[in-house]
Amino acid sequence: MKVVYVAGPFRAATAWEIEQNVRAAEVVALRVWRAGAVALCPHANSRHYHGAAADELFIEGTLELLRRCDAILLVEGWERSSGARGERVEAERLGLPVFVEHQFDQLEQWIKGESDRAGV
């Protein structure tokens, strides 16, 4: 079974905005599960930990999670997130397929083994 890392904005100015970022990632993660793959959604893993540890620890931790995945899926708005941009760079360095939410059909084809091409 393939494991897809969900990357998108997390940090924001308020707790409400962080929660909206988490919810957006969770919506995408559920789509991954329904498509037949495991969704690794670090947003949900640390949603209430804001400020509890150094940002660097969370960033390094999420990159380590990414390294154990088969592909990355970028949530809409990922471009405005320095973390998601860094995760994309790491995925490309690792040679992982990179998909963008608005091209979800390409991810579904890849999950089903119908394509080995990424959307980005």
N, C-alpha and C positions, 0 to 999 in steps of 0.2 A: 504494500500500500504506500502511495506517495504522501509525503509530508510537505505542506505548502506554508511558508512563513508569510504572515500578513503584516505588511509594513505601511505605516501612515502616520500622520501627526498624532502626537500624544500631548506634549507640553503645551500649555496655554496660560493666559493671564489669570484665569479664575478656575475654581473647582468645577463650576458648571461647564465651562468650555472644555476642560479636560474630559469630563464625563461625555460630552457630545462627541469628542474624538474617539473615545473608547467605544461608544455605541456604534459609530460609523464602522469601526474596525470589526466589531462583533457581527454586524449585519453581513459584511463581506465574508467573515469566517464561517458563518452558517451556510452561506452559498457554497463554500468550498466543501464543507462536510456533505451537503446534499448532492454535490457533483461526484462524490465518491472518494475523496481524499481526506487526510487528517489536516485540519487547520491548526497551526500554531499561532496563537494571537497573544503576543506579549502584553498588549494593552490590558487585556482582561486579567493577566497574571499579576500586574502591579498597580491596578487602578487606584487603590487607596494608599499607596506607599509614597505619594508625592512628598518630597522633603525628608523622608525617613532615612535615606542614605544618599551618598554622593551621586550626582548625575553620572559621573564617569563609571561608577560601578554598574549602574543600570545599562548604560550604553555598551560597556564591554560584555555584560551578561547577555544582552539581547543579540549582540554579534555572535557570541558563542552558540546561542540557540540557532541562529541562522545557519551557522556552519554545519549543523546537523540535519538540515532540511534538504529537500530535493529541488525546490523552486521557491521563488519569491513572488508575491502578488502585491502590487502597489495600489493602495486605496486612493480614490480620487482626492486630490489636494496634497499628495505626497511631496510635491515639489517645494511646498512651503515649509517642510520639516527638515531641519538639518540632520536629524537622526535617520529619517527614512532615506534621505539622499545618501548618507553614509552606508546604510544597509544595502542600497542598490549597488553602490560601488563595490562593496564586499562581495555581493552575489555575483557580480560580473567578474571580479578577480577569481572567484572560485569556479567560474564557468557554469553557474546555475542558470536555468531558464528564468527570464524576467518577464512577468506579465503585468498588465495594467487593468484595473477594474473595468473600464469601459470596453475592454476586449475580452471579457470573461469567456466568451465562446471558444476562444483559442486555448484558454486554460482547460476548459472542459474537454476539448479534443485531446490535449496533452495528457490529461488524467486518464482518459480512456485508451491511451496508446495510439491514437489516430494521427498524432503529429509529435515531432520532437522539436518543433520551432517555438520560440517564445514570441510574445506580443510586442516587445519593445526592441 
